[in-house]
Amino acid sequence: MKTNKVNFPPEVADNSTFIHGFFMNLAIVEAKEAARKGEVPIGALVVEEHDKEGSYRIVSRGYNMVETTSDATAHAELTAMRRASKRARN
């Protein structure tokens, strides 16, 4: 199961390189899912910082779905943003 809340320990909470790398690795997991389905392997996340103590929320995830949906706009970042927008009812 994919978790939506991520808490970093105090020793890395201020390390933006570590935090960005962590979320990039999750985007790579999404990219691998795209590749598994015969898509261009690109993944994306929409992440919200909850507080300055190292708490974040993954609002949505997405990967390329252009080929499987026959939709030229179904790129990873747009898929993730559409899902985030639906969750926010915006």
DRENLO-676562 format. One record per residue (C-alpha): x, y, z; residue in three letters; residue number from 0. Coordinates in pm, whole numbers. Layout:
REM DRENLO-676562
+--------+--------+--------+------+-----+
:      x :      y :      z : type : seq :
+--------+--------+--------+------+-----+
:      X :      Y :      Z :  ALA : NUM :
...
+--------+--------+--------+------+-----+
This chain:
REM DRENLO-676562
+--------+--------+--------+------+-----+
:      x :      y :      z : type : seq :
+--------+--------+--------+------+-----+
:      0 :      0 :      0 :  MET :   0 :
:    122 :    348 :    -83 :  LYS :   1 :
:    133 :    589 :    206 :  THR :   2 :
:     31 :    951 :    165 :  ASN :   3 :
:    205 :   1097 :    469 :  LYS :   4 :
:    581 :   1110 :    506 :  VAL :   5 :
:    763 :   1223 :    820 :  ASN :   6 :
:   1136 :   1280 :    805 :  PHE :   7 :
:   1346 :   1255 :   1122 :  PRO :   8 :
:   1490 :   1581 :   1258 :  PRO :   9 :
:   1841 :   1501 :   1135 :  GLU :  10 :
:   1726 :   1520 :    770 :  VAL :  11 :
:   1422 :   1749 :    797 :  ALA :  12 :
:   1630 :   2049 :    684 :  ASP :  13 :
:   1817 :   1860 :    412 :  ASN :  14 :
:   1632 :   1953 :     93 :  SER :  15 :
:   1864 :   1739 :   -121 :  THR :  16 :
:   1775 :   1430 :     81 :  PHE :  17 :
:   1403 :   1510 :     76 :  ILE :  18 :
:   1396 :   1582 :   -298 :  HIS :  19 :
:   1588 :   1260 :   -362 :  GLY :  20 :
:   1337 :   1064 :   -155 :  PHE :  21 :
:   1044 :   1195 :   -358 :  PHE :  22 :
:   1232 :   1152 :   -686 :  MET :  23 :
:   1277 :    786 :   -600 :  ASN :  24 :
:    901 :    757 :   -555 :  LEU :  25 :
:    852 :    921 :   -895 :  ALA :  26 :
:   1087 :    657 :  -1039 :  ILE :  27 :
:    860 :    388 :   -896 :  VAL :  28 :
:    573 :    549 :  -1090 :  GLU :  29 :
:    792 :    563 :  -1403 :  ALA :  30 :
:    862 :    190 :  -1372 :  LYS :  31 :
:    488 :    125 :  -1361 :  GLU :  32 :
:    452 :    325 :  -1685 :  ALA :  33 :
:    729 :    119 :  -1847 :  ALA :  34 :
:    563 :   -203 :  -1731 :  ARG :  35 :
:    251 :    -93 :  -1919 :  LYS :  36 :
:    444 :     -7 :  -2236 :  GLY :  37 :
:    446 :    369 :  -2177 :  GLU :  38 :
:    733 :    616 :  -2183 :  VAL :  39 :
:    879 :    569 :  -1831 :  PRO :  40 :
:    804 :    900 :  -1661 :  ILE :  41 :
:    644 :    941 :  -1320 :  GLY :  42 :
:    537 :   1241 :  -1115 :  ALA :  43 :
:    419 :   1333 :   -765 :  LEU :  44 :
:    234 :   1629 :   -621 :  VAL :  45 :
:    370 :   1683 :   -270 :  VAL :  46 :
:    253 :   1925 :     -4 :  GLU :  47 :
:    474 :   2034 :    284 :  GLU :  48 :
:    269 :   2002 :    601 :  HIS :  49 :
:    501 :   2171 :    846 :  ASP :  50 :
:    859 :   2284 :    892 :  LYS :  51 :
:    937 :   1983 :   1113 :  GLU :  52 :
:    968 :   1743 :    821 :  GLY :  53 :
:    612 :   1634 :    758 :  SER :  54 :
:    490 :   1606 :    398 :  TYR :  55 :
:    181 :   1470 :    226 :  ARG :  56 :
:    178 :   1305 :   -114 :  ILE :  57 :
:   -134 :   1454 :   -267 :  VAL :  58 :
:   -121 :   1243 :   -583 :  SER :  59 :
:     94 :   1029 :   -807 :  ARG :  60 :
:     92 :    978 :  -1180 :  GLY :  61 :
:    275 :    823 :  -1472 :  TYR :  62 :
:    256 :    851 :  -1848 :  ASN :  63 :
:    -64 :    701 :  -1989 :  MET :  64 :
:    -56 :    849 :  -2341 :  VAL :  65 :
:    -48 :    517 :  -2523 :  GLU :  66 :
:   -293 :    324 :  -2306 :  THR :  67 :
:   -552 :    604 :  -2305 :  THR :  68 :
:   -488 :    740 :  -2658 :  SER :  69 :
:   -475 :   1083 :  -2496 :  ASP :  70 :
:   -187 :   1307 :  -2598 :  ALA :  71 :
:   -227 :   1507 :  -2276 :  THR :  72 :
:   -196 :   1207 :  -2041 :  ALA :  73 :
:    161 :   1290 :  -1943 :  HIS :  74 :
:    279 :   1200 :  -1592 :  ALA :  75 :
:    278 :   1552 :  -1451 :  GLU :  76 :
:    -66 :   1631 :  -1593 :  LEU :  77 :
:   -206 :   1302 :  -1467 :  THR :  78 :
:    -72 :   1376 :  -1117 :  ALA :  79 :
:   -205 :   1733 :  -1127 :  MET :  80 :
:   -550 :   1619 :  -1245 :  ARG :  81 :
:   -568 :   1366 :   -961 :  ARG :  82 :
:   -459 :   1632 :   -710 :  ALA :  83 :
:   -722 :   1869 :   -841 :  SER :  84 :
:   -994 :   1604 :   -809 :  LYS :  85 :
:   -891 :   1535 :   -452 :  ARG :  86 :
:   -902 :   1905 :   -374 :  ALA :  87 :
:  -1234 :   1931 :   -562 :  ARG :  88 :
:  -1086 :   2215 :   -762 :  ASN :  89 :
+--------+--------+--------+------+-----+
